[in-house]
Amino acid sequence: NAGVMQNPRHLVRRRGQEARLRCSPMKGHSHVYWYRQLPEEGLKFMVYLQKENIIDESGMPKERFSAEFPKEGPSILRIQQVVRGDSAAYFCASSQGDGYGYTFGSGTRLTVV
Amino acid sequence: QKEVEQNSGPLSVPEGAIASLNCTYSDRGSQSFFWYRQYSGKSPELIMSIYSNGDKEDGRFTAQLNKASQYVSLLIRDSQPSDSATYLCAVTEGYQKVTFGTGTKLQVIP
């Protein structure tokens, strides 16, 4: 069991470019969550997805950010026209259902230059 | 807005002592409670979950839950330098996403 797989581990983008972050949940897990963590700050919820459905996107900025979890393939967090303030660690987590603890991936460290 | 509050620390304890980490939450409907450990530059790791009032022990870790007081704690017995990390308290109603506290930084002094 490879756990939650995130890639890339590190991503550098210039201002205005697009960033695509990928997450494959643990085998048997159907719930995927994305969190953002700024240095020395807590984990901030962004979006909760199940296969082909966005369950809760209350933490997603209204513009430039989108997420999907298609029937086949990994979940994707997409950030368009990145700005310096988007620089952060983005963690994906998965669980087997509501009320269960999460297993986190290693995260993607996004740096916008 | 649902909140989870933790003292940011750092909490310093000598090696071999008991470390006590505390957390309060605002949503009385919360049903599931978790403690995660996060080493610097790494991802959070689930170390304890607790769902009912009282104590739950797992090795050197004990989680305590008091729903009436909306209070969760984590005790680490015989603290080791390798326990030095940030400990995140997390809470959910069960059918929604988990809300995390900002974490307490623990330093175990050899």
Chai-1 contact restraints between the chains, C-beta under 6 A:
chainA,res_idxA,chainB,res_idxB,connection_type,confidence,min_distance_angstrom,max_distance_angstrom,comment,restraint_id
A,Y33,B,K97,contact,1.0,0.0,6.0,A-B,restraint_1
A,G42,B,F100,contact,1.0,0.0,6.0,A-B,restraint_2
A,G42,B,T102,contact,1.0,0.0,6.0,A-B,restraint_3
A,G42,B,G103,contact,1.0,0.0,6.0,A-B,restraint_4
A,L43,B,F100,contact,1.0,0.0,6.0,A-B,restraint_5
A,F45,B,K97,contact,1.0,0.0,6.0,A-B,restraint_6
A,Y48,B,K97,contact,1.0,0.0,6.0,A-B,restraint_7
A,D56,B,K97,contact,1.0,0.0,6.0,A-B,restraint_8
A,F91,B,S43,contact,1.0,0.0,6.0,A-B,restraint_9
A,D98,B,G94,contact,1.0,0.0,6.0,A-B,restraint_10
A,D98,B,Y95,contact,1.0,0.0,6.0,A-B,restraint_11
A,G99,B,S32,contact,1.0,0.0,6.0,A-B,restraint_12
A,G99,B,G94,contact,1.0,0.0,6.0,A-B,restraint_13
A,G101,B,F34,contact,1.0,0.0,6.0,A-B,restraint_14
A,G101,B,L46,contact,1.0,0.0,6.0,A-B,restraint_15
A,G101,B,S49,contact,1.0,0.0,6.0,A-B,restraint_16
A,F104,B,S43,contact,1.0,0.0,6.0,A-B,restraint_17
A,F104,B,P44,contact,1.0,0.0,6.0,A-B,restraint_18
A,S106,B,S43,contact,1.0,0.0,6.0,A-B,restraint_19
A,G107,B,S43,contact,1.0,0.0,6.0,A-B,restraint_20
